[in-house]
Amino acid sequence: MGKNIDDLVRMKDLETLYDLMESSDDWIMQMDAAEGLAKLGEREGVSFLQNATFSDSREVRDYAQEILADPATKRKVEEMEAEEKRKFAEKVRGARGRVQKGRKVFIYKSLFLPLGEILGDSPEGEPVDIPGLDEAGLDGWEVVNFIPKRGTLLVSNADEHFTGAYFILRKEITPDDIAELDQL
């Protein structure tokens, strides 16, 4: 990490570190700013570094892995994860209390279905059973949104086409299924 970044970390200048991480033209500066944010306990810095390990550039991947492998960074990431788990467990306890008082509590998940499973084999415009969504619905899950997934055709230079969809599902937790909160 460069001296300038060290100075920003010492001053706890989050605004400048975020700005450098998000918009610097120098990828090393971006990575160093992300490292500085991680040292200050900012989750976005860690996420930036973790995402960089999937970069197309080998240099970027190696540099991100090196930063994340540093014992001080590892320790900070572990501390942040422990704190996030603690806060989440606290939220679950609060949700349990709300359910017991008759208030609404929801949990969410996503379900990916390939296009063939969504459209089935029936002629265009005919209703199609979607077993994956039926199963989720029978378990109490409700579809609240979906996000189409696109892919490219390998046969030609045609535009992208839909390959499936991610369905965002919601389930209301009732006193009868309060144990599901423990599985989160």
Sequence and secondary structure as in RCSB ss.txt:
>XXXX:A:sequence
MGKNIDDLVRMKDLETLYDLMESSDDWIMQMDAAEGLAKLGEREGVSFLQNATFSDSREVRDYAQEILADPATKR
KVEEMEAEEKRKFAEKVRGARGRVQKGRKVFIYKSLFLPLGEILGDSPEGEPVDIPGLDEAGLDGWEVVNFIPKR
GTLLVSNADEHFTGAYFILRKEITPDDIAELDQL
>XXXX:A:secstr
  HHHHHHHHTT HHHHHHHHHH S HHHHHHHHHHHHHTT HHHHHHHHHHTT S HHHHHHHHHHHHSHHHHH
HHHHHHHHHHHHHHHHHHHHHHHHHTT   EEEEEEEEEHHHHHTTS TTS    HHHHHHHHTT EEEEEEEEE
E  SSSS   EEEEEEEEEEEE  GGGGGGGGG 
